[in-house]
């Protein structure tokens, strides 16, 4: 696909793509329209993928005319598409003149998973993640987040995306309101209607925001743990210095509450010689033995300039066996899309860094 010119950052029109039901109802009320109009609009926009107000034929002509005048449905613009040999598809989206984010679609036999970004870059500095190297520019708007699902649906057909994981660029809990609005649209029966089991938010562990999330949503939760001790996690996932493992695990328990069917997915990247020994595995069993959880081991995906290596297949196998003997359901994530840099931790987009991160890294090299 050839790059089309970047869309203007703002056309001056109000983009209705990111409005969840409550916000859409408030918008309609402001224009003297009844709440059921909001439902009709959500159905047109999200269920049917319609971005043209003229086609929303059950809205009154007068209402449509005002929408045409000062509103729009503006999805992010695809500048580049790449398809991996395993069918994984990566889209580079231009969010404004300076920035690009990435979205990945992972087809499997019985489902299609869309991996969605929540921020341009990331403010956290996890040592093994390439997004972190890019620094941070800004939060994505609700329209830009749900817009990733909207364009995937447009490109692949309605129904192709059965699962969404907020595991792309950024830390979703540091963009709380916009992420929650987008999640509301993913779950709303009048919008995308995905079940809460099929929408997963992944976080590195922003404890207060996790408690806040529990009050407004019950999507599935994945936590990027990656180390069984604070000493090691402080190094790999520096936000641990603020919210250490014990507090994070307590927050996970509060999030899943009393419902015995709910579990937290624990993500654990396998780094050769760093966090992958039998001692680490036994420590991990102890950390997790009071939290209803399942473990997802992620083979480390290398990127230019990283010093880490992925643990060997045997090491991962041995690590997994210790966890399973310790009573933990454990799976190993299949690496997908690595030939097009679409695998976990390889999403970089294009970030106009506004932190000192990139400058500091350059000085250190
Ligand atoms: N900030 C959120 C969302 C990102 S999710 C979070 O930390 O959970 C992306 C997942 O891929 C996280 O579990 C992340 O730790 C993991 N990851 C990052 N870099 C990776 C790499 N190079 N190889 C494998 N997994 C990686």
Boltz pocket constraint, residues with backbone or C-beta under 6 A from the ligand:
constraints:
  - pocket:
      binder: B
      contacts: [[A, 126], [A, 128], [A, 129], [A, 130], [A, 166], [A, 167], [A, 168], [A, 169], [A, 170], [A, 171], [A, 172], [A, 202], [A, 203], [A, 204], [A, 222], [A, 223], [A, 224], [A, 267], [A, 269], [A, 298], [A, 299], [A, 300], [A, 301], [A, 302], [A, 303], [A, 344], [A, 345], [A, 346]]
      max_distance: 6.0
